Amino acid sequence: MKIKINERFEEAPAGTMLDALRLRFKPAADLVVYNGAPMPNNIPLRDGDEVVLIKRGEAPAAGELEALMAARHTPGVHAAMKKSCVGIAGLGGLGSTIAIALARIGLGKLILADFDVVEPSNLNRQQFFVDQIGMLKTEALLANLKRINPYVTYEIHTVKLTAENILPIFGDVGVMIEAFDRQDQKVLLMRVFGGGRPGVPLVTASGLAGYGSESTLAARKIGGNLYVVGDQETGARPGCGLMAPRVGIVAGMQANLTVRLLLGESI
């Protein structure tokens, strides 16, 4: 009979017991997930059963993790993600959240740029931890991303982006993501990257402050290869700050739009 073990099919004799399977394929496993549920008991297996063998605290090998991830978003999608490269300019509430989403789906390479450090106020919406306050955002986020998926290629640049370094840093990306807070930085990136790489999609954000209705948020193509996500109206101001839920929605939409563009879709 065929049993799927850690997302790979293996042959097993009829009547094989669950514990015998564990001893054969991963004797050090101390957690056995049987057809989606933890299974403490030793039971006979049936053809087509699915078993995941886990040793607590052990990171799966690259091939094993890839197989487990590919099973969740289909091999074809995973293969496309694995060969893709995405750039993210700015690692705050948007950029750090987008990076984590793309790392979780197994993107091939992420190029990340920011010059700032983690401040206490960042923790209300950015993907950092209290014990990372004072660290460079590039180094703190890299540590967090490697804990999520160590097999993505990460390239970090702890620099302030300028007209001179934007294209050298992001020249090879398949999609460019703008995740700045400041308007002048947004304009700079759109001018330099859009002018230098007009055939590459540039995904930006505008209008995501406060806690207004999520129904006003949308992804729109505004010409050429330029896309904007948000409501294009609600900027941060006194009494209307940046908050994790709405920032997170826009970040998720930017990440999802990036996946769509990498897969050849359009909006």
N, C-alpha and C positions, 0 to 999 in steps of 0.2 A: 504494500500500500504506500501511497505518497503522503508525506507529512510536510507541511511548510514550517521550517525552523528558522527563526530570525529572517523571514521573508525569502528563504531559499527552499525549494522543494528537495526533499531527500527521501530515499527508499527506506522503508522499515518493514520487518516481517509482521504479518497479521498477528494481532494479540500483543504487540509490544506495549509495555507499561510506560507511563509517563516518566517515572524515575529512571528507568533503564535508558530512555532517550536522553535524559539529562546527563547521565553518566557517560554515555557514548559520545555526545557532541560537546558538552561543556560541563564537566564535573564540578568546576568551581562555582557554578551558578547557584546563588542562594535565593533567587526569585524566579518562579516559573509562572508565566502568563499563558493560560490555556484558553483559546478561542475568545480572547479579549478580557479575561478575568484572572486575577491571581488564584492559583490553585495549590493549596497546601497538601492535598491528598494525592496518593499514588493511584491512578486510574488507568484502565486500558484505553488505548488510542484507537481512533477510527480513521478510515481513509478520508483525506481532505482536511483533517484537523490542522489548526494553526497554533504553533507554540513559539513563544519568545523566551529565551533563556538569558537571564541578566545576573551579573555579579555586581552587587551594590558598590558604588564608588568607582567602578571601572568604566572608562570611556571606550565605546565600541571602536574597533579598528575602522579605518577609512572605508573599506569595501562593505563592511557590515552596516555602518551608519548610512552609507549611501543607499543600500538596498532597503533599509527600513524607511528612509525618507522618500525614496522614489515610489514606494508602495502607496504613499499618501497623496501624491499629486501626479501620478502616472509616469511611467518611464519616459515617454516622449517629452513631457514638460520638463522633467528633471534633467534630461540630456541637454535641452536648450538652455536651461538655467546654468548648468555646469560649465558651459563654454562661453558664457557671457561675462562682460566686464561693465561695471556701473561706477560712475563717479558721484560723490556727495560733497558739496561745498557747504560747510557749516554743520556742526555736530551738537546742536542744541536740542530743543524739544522735537523738532521735525527730523533733523538729520540723524540723531542717535536712535530714534524710534524706527525710521526707515531702514537704517543699517541693520538693526536687529531683525526686522521682518525679512530682509533679503538674505541675511545669514541663515535664518531658519529654513528657508526654502532651498539652500544649497547653491547659491550663486557661485560662479567660478572665481570671480575676483572683485573686490571692492577697493576703490581708491578714495581715501577719506582725507579731508583737509580742514583744519581749524587751528587757530593760534591761541585760543583762550584756555583758562583753567576752570575747573569745577568750583562753583560758588554755592553757598547754602541755599540761595534763592532758586538755583537751578533745579533743586530736587522736587519742586512742585510739579514738574512736567518732563524732565529729561531723564534718560536711562542710565543714571549713575547712582551711587550709594553714599551714605553718610561718611564711611571711612575713605572715600575717594575725594573728599573736599580738599582743594588745593592742588590736586594732580592736573596735569595737562589733559584736556579732553581727549586728545588723540590717544594718549597712552591708557587712560582709564577705560575708554570705550573699547580699545583693542583687547584689553584684558577681559572685559565682559563678553565680547564677541567670541573670543577663543574658548571661553567656558561653554558657550552655546554650540558652536560648530568650529572645531579647530582645523578643519580640513578645507575651509575657504581660504583663498589667498588674499591677505590684507596688506595694503600699502598705505602707510600713513604719512602725512606731510604736516608738520607743526610749523606752519607759516601763515602769514597774512596774505591772502590772495590779491594779486595785483595784475595789471594789464600785461606785465612781462612774464608772469609764471603760470597763468591759468592754462594756456595751451600746452606748455611743456609737461605740466602735471596731469592734465586730463585728456591729452591728445588721442589716446587709444580707446576711450570708453565707447560703449555701444549706446548708452543713454546717460545723459548728464542731469543731475538733480540739484536744483538750487534750494537751499534750506537756511537762508540767512534771515536775521531779524531786521536788519537795517536796509532802507530803501536804496541808498547809494551803492551798497554791495550787490544788491539784486540787479540794478541797472548795469553795473560794471560787468557782472558775469554774463548777462544777456547780450551785451554789446560785444564783448571780446570772444566768448565762446560761440555765440550765434553767428558772429561774423567770420570766425576762423574755421568753424566746423558746421556749416549750414545744413549739411545732410544728416546730422545726428540730432535725435530728439532731445529737447531741453525741457524738463518738467519743473515748473516753478510753483510757488504758493502765494496767495494773497487773500486776506480776509479770513482770519481764524481765531480772533480773540474772543474772550467772554464765554458765555454759556448759552448763546442763542440756539435756535432750532437747527438741528443737523440737516433738516430738509432743504436749507438754503445753500448747502455746500455742494459743489459740483466740480467735475473736471471738464475743461473746455479747451478746444484747440483755437488759438487766436491768431493763427497765421503761420505759414511755413511749417517748421518743425517745433514751434513753441506752444507749450501747453501750460495752463494755469489751473490750480486746484484751490478751492475756497469759495467764499461768497463775493470776493473782490471789493468788499466794503468795510468790514468790521476789523479795523486796525486796533492795536493796543493803545490805550490812553488811560488817564486817571479814571478809575471807576469801571474800567473794562480791561482787565489784565489777561495774560496768557495762562490758560488752565489746562491741566492734563487731558480731560476728556475731549474737548474740541480740537486741541492740537493733535491729539492721538488719532482722531478720526481723519483729519487732513493728511497726517503722515501715512496712515494706512492707505488712503486713497492715492497718494503719490506713489507708494510702493506698488500698489495693485496696477496703476496705470503703467508703471515701468515694466512690470511683468507682461502686460498686454502688448506693449510696444516691442519688447524683445521677442515675443511670439508672432510678430508680424501683423497684429491687429491695429485698428485705427479708430479714432472717435470723431 
